[in-house]
Amino acid sequence: MTSDLKNLPIWLSTIAVVFVVSIVASISMADDRPLTPRSIPKFSGTEVSQRVERMISGVNWHGDFDQAMAKAAEEGKPLFWLQVVGKLDGGL
Amino acid sequence: MTLSEPKIIELLKANFVCGWRNIQGVETYAGKSHDHAVASSALHTTNGAGGRNVQLLFVAPSGNVLHCLPGYWDPDGFVHEVEFILELAKLDASDLSILEKRDQFQLAHLNHAAHHTEQVVKDSSLQGFDKMKEEKTDGSDFRRKTDGSVMRTVDQVMHERMARRPLLNMSRFDIENVVNYGTRFYDKYGDGCCDLEKGKPTMPKQKKGKMDKGSGGWKEKG
């Protein structure tokens, strides 16, 4: 019993260290966590609409390839060119 | 749904000029699909599914094509490819000769494919109806060289196809061949098919009898 009491601060220190390490690890891993939501088999129509709106408003989308390419050359950035059957904001 | 992920939006804004176009009825390689309103639900699928319906092209400021991801690409796989593409952009902008750049471009694509994780490879399996089509295609690059079975995945085949097109200018890039695999028809309901080549898909077996006849959608076979 006396021995247990003497070890108590060590146990507490150990728990504290583990706790702090866990928090730090969680924070440092936050940006690396998987983005692909494998546990969600289906997005609802409402969520799809919200996501489409977010995608359209979040990025400055060019509609003309030559103009976009000229802008890419001017800024020295690659062009991300999306081709779809349908419209970005109007469904397929 | 990949492009609506906040992290991916930030990635695109920070590193790319972005643009898009509708290829429906414009390009001969454009695929077919049922109509879908914006507010219809969305399912997860495999990387490369619907390669004729969606193409994600990455073009260097010089006009040379760095990569083409056909169809759906999940968020983690997409981020992994974008990191690789940004390295290719540095290669294209370097002072190396064009021959050296092309050599390195080829090696980079093949090495990158060889280092894809098991998860990426697993997530890039052909859809059932695309696999059926490839099994009927002589010389398909989806066939394994060991036993000839159509077991290879879209992530691997796409890097190989890009390696055969080293830093081609967009004006010379034969996208119709790059996205040429599987069927012309793709729909989010997956393996339900169909008279695909005639554009008359039927309802998936597990969905039969569950859809409202008045809602349009799947056509009856025959």
HADDOCK unambig.tbl for C-alpha pairs under 7 A between the chains (distance, minus, plus):
assign (segid A and resid 34 and name CA) (segid B and resid 76 and name CA) 6.26 0.50 0.50
assign (segid A and resid 35 and name CA) (segid B and resid 75 and name CA) 5.60 0.50 0.50
assign (segid A and resid 35 and name CA) (segid B and resid 76 and name CA) 5.56 0.50 0.50
assign (segid A and resid 36 and name CA) (segid B and resid 74 and name CA) 6.06 0.50 0.50
assign (segid A and resid 36 and name CA) (segid B and resid 75 and name CA) 5.24 0.50 0.50
assign (segid A and resid 36 and name CA) (segid B and resid 76 and name CA) 5.75 0.50 0.50
assign (segid A and resid 41 and name CA) (segid B and resid 43 and name CA) 6.00 0.50 0.50
assign (segid A and resid 41 and name CA) (segid B and resid 44 and name CA) 5.97 0.50 0.50
assign (segid A and resid 42 and name CA) (segid B and resid 41 and name CA) 6.83 0.50 0.50
assign (segid A and resid 42 and name CA) (segid B and resid 42 and name CA) 5.62 0.50 0.50
assign (segid A and resid 42 and name CA) (segid B and resid 43 and name CA) 4.50 0.50 0.50
assign (segid A and resid 42 and name CA) (segid B and resid 44 and name CA) 6.48 0.50 0.50
assign (segid A and resid 43 and name CA) (segid B and resid 41 and name CA) 5.43 0.50 0.50
assign (segid A and resid 43 and name CA) (segid B and resid 42 and name CA) 5.04 0.50 0.50
assign (segid A and resid 43 and name CA) (segid B and resid 43 and name CA) 6.36 0.50 0.50
assign (segid A and resid 44 and name CA) (segid B and resid 41 and name CA) 4.62 0.50 0.50
assign (segid A and resid 44 and name CA) (segid B and resid 42 and name CA) 6.76 0.50 0.50
assign (segid A and resid 45 and name CA) (segid B and resid 39 and name CA) 4.16 0.50 0.50
assign (segid A and resid 45 and name CA) (segid B and resid 40 and name CA) 4.42 0.50 0.50
assign (segid A and resid 45 and name CA) (segid B and resid 41 and name CA) 4.25 0.50 0.50
assign (segid A and resid 46 and name CA) (segid B and resid 39 and name CA) 5.88 0.50 0.50
assign (segid A and resid 48 and name CA) (segid B and resid 38 and name CA) 6.95 0.50 0.50
assign (segid A and resid 48 and name CA) (segid B and resid 39 and name CA) 5.89 0.50 0.50
assign (segid A and resid 48 and name CA) (segid B and resid 41 and name CA) 6.46 0.50 0.50
assign (segid A and resid 48 and name CA) (segid B and resid 42 and name CA) 6.88 0.50 0.50
assign (segid A and resid 49 and name CA) (segid B and resid 38 and name CA) 5.87 0.50 0.50
assign (segid A and resid 49 and name CA) (segid B and resid 39 and name CA) 5.09 0.50 0.50
assign (segid A and resid 51 and name CA) (segid B and resid 4 and name CA) 5.30 0.50 0.50
assign (segid A and resid 52 and name CA) (segid B and resid 4 and name CA) 6.50 0.50 0.50
assign (segid A and resid 54 and name CA) (segid B and resid 4 and name CA) 6.10 0.50 0.50
assign (segid A and resid 55 and name CA) (segid B and resid 3 and name CA) 6.28 0.50 0.50
assign (segid A and resid 55 and name CA) (segid B and resid 4 and name CA) 4.60 0.50 0.50
assign (segid A and resid 55 and name CA) (segid B and resid 9 and name CA) 6.95 0.50 0.50
assign (segid A and resid 58 and name CA) (segid B and resid 9 and name CA) 6.40 0.50 0.50
assign (segid A and resid 59 and name CA) (segid B and resid 9 and name CA) 6.66 0.50 0.50
assign (segid A and resid 59 and name CA) (segid B and resid 13 and name CA) 6.21 0.50 0.50
assign (segid A and resid 60 and name CA) (segid B and resid 18 and name CA) 6.62 0.50 0.50
assign (segid A and resid 61 and name CA) (segid B and resid 18 and name CA) 5.26 0.50 0.50
assign (segid A and resid 61 and name CA) (segid B and resid 19 and name CA) 4.67 0.50 0.50
assign (segid A and resid 61 and name CA) (segid B and resid 20 and name CA) 6.70 0.50 0.50
assign (segid A and resid 62 and name CA) (segid B and resid 18 and name CA) 6.12 0.50 0.50
assign (segid A and resid 62 and name CA) (segid B and resid 19 and name CA) 4.14 0.50 0.50
assign (segid A and resid 62 and name CA) (segid B and resid 20 and name CA) 6.42 0.50 0.50
assign (segid A and resid 63 and name CA) (segid B and resid 19 and name CA) 5.61 0.50 0.50
assign (segid A and resid 63 and name CA) (segid B and resid 20 and name CA) 5.59 0.50 0.50
assign (segid A and resid 63 and name CA) (segid B and resid 21 and name CA) 6.15 0.50 0.50
assign (segid A and resid 65 and name CA) (segid B and resid 19 and name CA) 6.96 0.50 0.50
assign (segid A and resid 68 and name CA) (segid B and resid 17 and name CA) 6.77 0.50 0.50
assign (segid A and resid 68 and name CA) (segid B and resid 19 and name CA) 6.37 0.50 0.50
assign (segid A and resid 69 and name CA) (segid B and resid 61 and name CA) 6.86 0.50 0.50
assign (segid A and resid 72 and name CA) (segid B and resid 17 and name CA) 5.58 0.50 0.50
assign (segid A and resid 72 and name CA) (segid B and resid 61 and name CA) 5.30 0.50 0.50
assign (segid A and resid 73 and name CA) (segid B and resid 61 and name CA) 4.45 0.50 0.50
assign (segid A and resid 73 and name CA) (segid B and resid 62 and name CA) 6.70 0.50 0.50
assign (segid A and resid 76 and name CA) (segid B and resid 61 and name CA) 5.84 0.50 0.50
assign (segid A and resid 77 and name CA) (segid B and resid 15 and name CA) 6.32 0.50 0.50
assign (segid A and resid 77 and name CA) (segid B and resid 16 and name CA) 5.40 0.50 0.50
assign (segid A and resid 77 and name CA) (segid B and resid 17 and name CA) 6.43 0.50 0.50
assign (segid A and resid 77 and name CA) (segid B and resid 61 and name CA) 5.92 0.50 0.50
assign (segid A and resid 78 and name CA) (segid B and resid 16 and name CA) 5.24 0.50 0.50
assign (segid A and resid 78 and name CA) (segid B and resid 17 and name CA) 6.41 0.50 0.50
assign (segid A and resid 78 and name CA) (segid B and resid 58 and name CA) 6.66 0.50 0.50
assign (segid A and resid 78 and name CA) (segid B and resid 59 and name CA) 5.46 0.50 0.50
assign (segid A and resid 78 and name CA) (segid B and resid 60 and name CA) 4.37 0.50 0.50
assign (segid A and resid 78 and name CA) (segid B and resid 61 and name CA) 5.13 0.50 0.50
assign (segid A and resid 78 and name CA) (segid B and resid 89 and name CA) 6.82 0.50 0.50
assign (segid A and resid 79 and name CA) (segid B and resid 16 and name CA) 5.39 0.50 0.50
assign (segid A and resid 79 and name CA) (segid B and resid 17 and name CA) 4.82 0.50 0.50
assign (segid A and resid 79 and name CA) (segid B and resid 18 and name CA) 5.77 0.50 0.50
assign (segid A and resid 79 and name CA) (segid B and resid 58 and name CA) 5.63 0.50 0.50
assign (segid A and resid 79 and name CA) (segid B and resid 59 and name CA) 4.96 0.50 0.50
assign (segid A and resid 79 and name CA) (segid B and resid 60 and name CA) 6.28 0.50 0.50
assign (segid A and resid 79 and name CA) (segid B and resid 61 and name CA) 6.86 0.50 0.50
assign (segid A and resid 80 and name CA) (segid B and resid 16 and name CA) 5.96 0.50 0.50
assign (segid A and resid 80 and name CA) (segid B and resid 17 and name CA) 6.11 0.50 0.50
assign (segid A and resid 80 and name CA) (segid B and resid 18 and name CA) 4.79 0.50 0.50
assign (segid A and resid 80 and name CA) (segid B and resid 19 and name CA) 6.37 0.50 0.50
assign (segid A and resid 80 and name CA) (segid B and resid 57 and name CA) 5.83 0.50 0.50
assign (segid A and resid 80 and name CA) (segid B and resid 58 and name CA) 4.77 0.50 0.50
assign (segid A and resid 80 and name CA) (segid B and resid 59 and name CA) 6.57 0.50 0.50
assign (segid A and resid 81 and name CA) (segid B and resid 18 and name CA) 5.95 0.50 0.50
assign (segid A and resid 81 and name CA) (segid B and resid 19 and name CA) 4.93 0.50 0.50
assign (segid A and resid 81 and name CA) (segid B and resid 20 and name CA) 5.41 0.50 0.50
assign (segid A and resid 81 and name CA) (segid B and resid 56 and name CA) 6.09 0.50 0.50
assign (segid A and resid 81 and name CA) (segid B and resid 57 and name CA) 4.95 0.50 0.50
assign (segid A and resid 81 and name CA) (segid B and resid 58 and name CA) 6.17 0.50 0.50
assign (segid A and resid 82 and name CA) (segid B and resid 19 and name CA) 6.17 0.50 0.50
assign (segid A and resid 82 and name CA) (segid B and resid 20 and name CA) 4.40 0.50 0.50
assign (segid A and resid 82 and name CA) (segid B and resid 21 and name CA) 6.54 0.50 0.50
assign (segid A and resid 82 and name CA) (segid B and resid 55 and name CA) 5.91 0.50 0.50
assign (segid A and resid 82 and name CA) (segid B and resid 56 and name CA) 4.85 0.50 0.50
assign (segid A and resid 82 and name CA) (segid B and resid 57 and name CA) 6.14 0.50 0.50
assign (segid A and resid 83 and name CA) (segid B and resid 20 and name CA) 5.61 0.50 0.50
assign (segid A and resid 83 and name CA) (segid B and resid 21 and name CA) 5.17 0.50 0.50
assign (segid A and resid 83 and name CA) (segid B and resid 22 and name CA) 5.98 0.50 0.50
assign (segid A and resid 83 and name CA) (segid B and resid 23 and name CA) 6.28 0.50 0.50
assign (segid A and resid 83 and name CA) (segid B and resid 54 and name CA) 5.52 0.50 0.50
assign (segid A and resid 83 and name CA) (segid B and resid 55 and name CA) 5.01 0.50 0.50
assign (segid A and resid 83 and name CA) (segid B and resid 56 and name CA) 6.51 0.50 0.50
assign (segid A and resid 84 and name CA) (segid B and resid 21 and name CA) 6.51 0.50 0.50
assign (segid A and resid 84 and name CA) (segid B and resid 22 and name CA) 5.15 0.50 0.50
assign (segid A and resid 84 and name CA) (segid B and resid 23 and name CA) 5.82 0.50 0.50
assign (segid A and resid 84 and name CA) (segid B and resid 53 and name CA) 5.55 0.50 0.50
assign (segid A and resid 84 and name CA) (segid B and resid 54 and name CA) 4.45 0.50 0.50
assign (segid A and resid 84 and name CA) (segid B and resid 55 and name CA) 6.55 0.50 0.50
assign (segid A and resid 85 and name CA) (segid B and resid 22 and name CA) 5.55 0.50 0.50
assign (segid A and resid 85 and name CA) (segid B and resid 23 and name CA) 5.31 0.50 0.50
assign (segid A and resid 85 and name CA) (segid B and resid 24 and name CA) 4.63 0.50 0.50
assign (segid A and resid 85 and name CA) (segid B and resid 30 and name CA) 6.67 0.50 0.50
assign (segid A and resid 85 and name CA) (segid B and resid 53 and name CA) 5.06 0.50 0.50
assign (segid A and resid 85 and name CA) (segid B and resid 54 and name CA) 6.53 0.50 0.50
assign (segid A and resid 86 and name CA) (segid B and resid 22 and name CA) 5.53 0.50 0.50
assign (segid A and resid 86 and name CA) (segid B and resid 24 and name CA) 6.11 0.50 0.50
assign (segid A and resid 87 and name CA) (segid B and resid 22 and name CA) 6.01 0.50 0.50
assign (segid A and resid 89 and name CA) (segid B and resid 38 and name CA) 6.80 0.50 0.50
assign (segid A and resid 90 and name CA) (segid B and resid 37 and name CA) 6.78 0.50 0.50
assign (segid A and resid 90 and name CA) (segid B and resid 38 and name CA) 5.90 0.50 0.50
assign (segid A and resid 91 and name CA) (segid B and resid 36 and name CA) 5.39 0.50 0.50
assign (segid A and resid 91 and name CA) (segid B and resid 37 and name CA) 4.60 0.50 0.50
assign (segid A and resid 91 and name CA) (segid B and resid 38 and name CA) 4.43 0.50 0.50
assign (segid A and resid 92 and name CA) (segid B and resid 35 and name CA) 5.07 0.50 0.50
assign (segid A and resid 92 and name CA) (segid B and resid 36 and name CA) 4.90 0.50 0.50
assign (segid A and resid 92 and name CA) (segid B and resid 37 and name CA) 6.54 0.50 0.50
